[in-house]
Amino acid sequence: MNDDSRPTELHPNRDPSGRPPQPDGDRVVAEPTPNIAPATTRQKLLTAVAAGAAITAIAIELFR
C-alpha cells in the first residue's frame, strides 16, 4: 500500500547543481539587453567580401 502521509516532491527531477528555488512571492527580474550598435559600413563590406570569397572558393572546387 502507498504511504499517503508522505508529501509529494514538487520537482522530482530537479538538477541538484542548478540554481536554488526562489522563495514564494519573489519575482524574476529580466536582465536588460545590452546596447549593441548597428554594423558599420566597413563591417558590412568586409562581411560581403568574406562571403564572396567563400562562395567563390566553393564554386571553384565544384567545377574543378
C-alpha positions as CSV (number, residue, x, y, z in Angstrom):
1,M,0.0,0.0,0.0
2,N,1.1,3.6,-0.6
3,D,2.1,5.8,2.3
4,D,-0.3,8.8,1.8
5,S,1.2,10.8,4.7
6,R,4.4,11.4,2.8
7,P,4.4,14.7,0.9
8,T,4.9,14.6,-2.8
9,E,8.1,16.2,-4.1
10,L,7.4,19.3,-6.2
11,H,10.3,18.9,-8.6
12,P,11.4,15.3,-8.6
13,N,13.9,15.6,-11.4
14,R,15.4,19.0,-10.4
15,D,19.1,19.5,-11.2
16,P,21.0,19.5,-7.9
17,S,23.7,21.7,-9.3
18,G,21.3,24.2,-10.7
19,R,20.1,27.5,-9.1
20,P,18.2,27.1,-5.8
21,P,14.5,27.7,-5.9
22,Q,13.4,31.2,-5.1
23,P,11.1,31.9,-2.1
24,D,7.4,32.4,-2.8
25,G,6.5,35.8,-3.9
26,D,9.8,36.8,-5.4
27,R,9.8,37.9,-9.0
28,V,12.4,37.0,-11.6
29,V,13.8,40.3,-13.0
30,A,15.0,40.1,-16.6
31,E,18.4,41.4,-17.3
32,P,18.4,44.4,-19.6
33,T,19.6,43.7,-23.2
34,P,23.0,45.1,-24.0
35,N,23.1,48.2,-26.2
36,I,24.7,46.8,-29.4
37,A,25.5,49.4,-32.1
38,P,24.4,48.5,-35.6
39,A,27.1,47.3,-38.0
40,T,29.2,50.0,-39.7
41,T,29.6,50.2,-43.5
42,R,33.1,48.9,-43.2
43,Q,31.9,45.8,-41.3
44,K,29.2,45.2,-43.8
45,L,31.7,45.5,-46.7
46,L,34.2,43.1,-45.0
47,T,31.4,40.6,-44.4
48,A,30.3,40.8,-48.0
49,V,33.9,40.3,-49.2
50,A,34.4,37.3,-46.9
51,A,31.1,35.7,-48.0
52,G,32.0,36.3,-51.7
53,A,35.4,34.7,-51.2
54,A,33.9,31.7,-49.5
55,I,31.3,31.3,-52.3
56,T,34.0,31.7,-55.0
57,A,36.1,29.0,-53.3
58,I,33.2,26.6,-53.1
59,A,32.3,27.2,-56.8
60,I,35.9,26.7,-57.9
61,E,36.0,23.3,-56.0
62,L,32.7,22.2,-57.6
63,F,33.8,23.0,-61.1
64,R,37.3,21.7,-60.8
